[in-house]
Amino acid sequence: MFTVIAIKIFLVAICAGFLGALLGLGGGIIITPALTLMFGLDIRYAIGASIVSVIATSSGAAIAYLKDKITNVRIGMFLEIGTTLGAITGAFLSGILDPKYLYVIFGLLLLYSAVTMLRKTKAELPQDVKNHPLAGKLSLNGEYYDKVLNQQVAYNVDGVWGGLGMMYVAGVISGLLGIGSGIFKVMAMDFFMKLPLKVSSATSNFMIGVTAAASAGVYFLRGDIDPKIAAPVALGVLFGATVGTRAMQRLKSRTIRWIFIPVLLFVSIQMIVKGVQL
């Protein structure tokens, strides 16, 4: 009986890893609700498996993206400052603020982001992006080879402070509500810093792995990571992420954006509903 369930979890994890690597969100956005709603597992073990899935997604995607120089490591490490500080703040505020209002607020924020992203579906690459002075000083600008466009894409980085501020918010959300913040990371790099969507996705994959690895030890010591659940999740996500990285490099940014928008709408509605029900 358990073998059948493990195979089903493995198959769900493949889908989670594929979307996670493709969009830079990690696999947790699918793994947690799937394990609780489809398989009736305890939320603690679902979250523990979700952390494992994020690390597996990042591991599966990072090598390919780094090899092809799509990941901007400098931007990732710079923005981790905001995410880390935000996570600490969120942990402190968790005992003070009522989370139901935050779910609704952040859900509405994501809803607005989805509408804004709809307006950008016709653009393949950001146009006329100004070079932020701090981006120049920190050498955050970069370039990568786009296999679909068959050309070298050089890009500037704008809105550095806005991106860092949004990363702080993403960290607060993660620490306060215990949810993954990959979706906010992609939004910050896409909207504020005006990076190509492929760079935003690849860099987010790199960042979420660092964040998840830092917290995985806590979940393990707590006993929230069950090897019987985590093993098929990790294997499935790793396989899905490997396929997802290859798919991402063969898709146009506009196509990825069209895939991203329904996911964004789903998460935003899910957060609003959860906030109303609390």
HELIX and SHEET records of a PDB file:
HELIX    1   1 PHE A    2  LEU A   23  1                                  22    
HELIX    2   2 GLY A   28  PRO A   33  1                                   6    
HELIX    3   3 ALA A   34  MET A   38  3                                   5    
HELIX    4   4 ILE A   43  LYS A   67  1                                  25    
HELIX    5   5 VAL A   73  LEU A   93  1                                  21    
HELIX    6   6 PRO A   99  LEU A  118  1                                  20    
HELIX    7   7 PRO A  133  LYS A  137  1                                   5    
HELIX    8   8 VAL A  160  LEU A  177  1                                  18    
HELIX    9   9 GLY A  182  MET A  187  1                                   6    
HELIX   10  10 ALA A  188  PHE A  192  3                                   5    
HELIX   11  11 LEU A  197  ARG A  222  1                                  26    
HELIX   12  12 PRO A  227  MET A  248  1                                  22    
HELIX   13  13 SER A  253  GLN A  277  1                                  25    
SHEET    1   A 2 GLY A 142  ASP A 146  0                                        
SHEET    2   A 2 GLN A 151  TYR A 155 -1                                        
END                                                                             
